[in-house]
Amino acid sequence: MENPRALPSALATSLVFFASGAVLVLEIVALRLVGPYVGVTLQVSSSVIGISLAAIAYGTWLGGRLADRFDPRHLLAPALILAAIGTAVTLPLVRWGGEVLRGGAAPAVLLLAAMAVFLPAFLLSAITPLVVKLQLGDLRRTGQVVGRLSAVGTLGAITATLATGFIFVAAMPTSWIILTLAGFLAVSGAALGWYLRAMVPADRRTRAVLVTVGLVGAGLGVASPTPCDVETAYHCARVDKDASVAGGRTLILNSARHSYVDLNDPRHLEFAYVQWIGAVTDAFRPAGAPIAALHLGGGGFTVPEYVRSTRPGSDQLVLELDGGLVELDRAELGLRTGRDLRVRVGDARVGLAERPSAAYDLVVGDAFGHLVVPWHLATREMAADIARVLAEDGVYAQNVIDYPPDRFIRAELATVADVFPHVALIAPADAIAGTTGSNFVIVASRRPLPAAVQTRLDLVDEPVTMLTGDQLETFMDDARVLTDDYAPVDQLLNS
């Protein structure tokens, strides 16, 4: 077969740039699509990236084989149109499939990641070798052509990555990013087919089927159920009303019940672990005395509002990564910020490093990425910086979630105990025995913890155990201290 006539250089460059960029848009958005169903963990991110790379590898391989067997000009427009259809049907596949596959099991994560990204990325990745084939009219320029188009594809991927992360996600919901991309791909495919006079397949019935499938996919995407009321830069969030309590509200983040707020009674603490943190805040200072408190993670602002109500005049600062969540709290959960309760939007560790030494009586760690404490907030270096900002008699209370065999909570205890001389663990007895997953609260201080903590814990709704001394050492066993150089938090939690 004789070499087909090359595409204009600008058109070839634009196709490769656009196709490569579209793959990266899909990859980044896929992380947000699957998060509400399987969480946002290292395993989920690895699955999406791995599936995307597999799609790129297989798509490029197939595109190269097709380019050697057929005239690529007859394949480019159909590839774009089929990719548009594949992109459009991503939404219903993930939204309905996610309800079935909900959870964090590895097979479910991989399958949902494949639903979110594989098909359109596979089709888009076939475009670059088709374009390369069209541009190789002079074998003496093979290296130059391949190098140029490879560089252009990489630049397209970089541009799309930055634009999606900094602009698209902040400007529009995930579903509209997907549907807009599908629309661009469809229009581009139709325009390219008209330009090349090679719209394939030429049969009107086949074209009608493709158009129908694309429109149905887009319609299903719009109509598919969404687990979000609000999609922030970091979370799929919604607020559910409690039918049994007039002011009761539950904050759901990425399908997990994150916070409970009673709009009429800020002293009402619904979740057990929040009651434990409340017991600690009640016990380490005289009742009603104002304190200086630093909160790493805001969530529904349940604990800050509790401190505001029980200790008027307290000076509180909340470090919350998600500004969109703060706005949702203001709109739906009654959050009122002011001189006594301030919010700094940004990473908790970065914000912590900027705080003055010995400035706080209480530090509460309650920051999560889905069900996992972000790894950089779980290391010895982080604990040392928390100790730095605490007053000599200050207290640190950290919420942790773990499941049998409890490898993460043991490691996190060992990490905190490597910095603080006095440490305790609060949890239900069956969780300590390793028979069920649970929240755990680590309490740490430079000074012995007041006996009043146990007294207050005896008053919470459900029986709870506080381990100290030799019992705590036995529970920790020989767990390894987590550091910035070694903190496999996700792996420990999922063992």
Buried (B, 14 or more C-beta within 10 A) or exposed (E): EEEBEBBEEEBBBBBBBBBBBBBBBBBBBBBBBBBBBBBBBBBBBBBBBEBBEBBBEBBBEBBBEBBEEBBBBBBBBBBBBBBBBBBBBBBBBBBBBBBEBBBBEEEBBBBBBBBBBBBBBBBBBBBBBBBBBBBBEEEEEEEEBBEBBBEBBEBBBEBBBEBBEEEBBEEBBBBBBBBBBBBBBBEBBBEBBEBBEBBBEEEEEEBEEBBEBBEBBBEBBBEBEBBBBBBBBBBBBBBEEBEEBEBBBBBBBBBBEBBBBBBEBBEBBBBBBBBBBBBBBBBBBEEEEBBBBBBBBBBBBBBBBBBBEBBEEBBBBBBBBBBBBBBBBBEBBBBEBEEBBEBBBBBBBEBBEEBEEEBBBBBBBBBBBBBBBBBBBBBBBBBEBBBBBBBEEBBBBBBBBBBEEBBBBBBBBBBBBBBBEBBBBBBBEEBBEEEEBBBBBBBBBBBEBBEBBBEBBEEBEEEBBBBBEEBBBEBBEEBBBBBEEEBBBBEBBBE
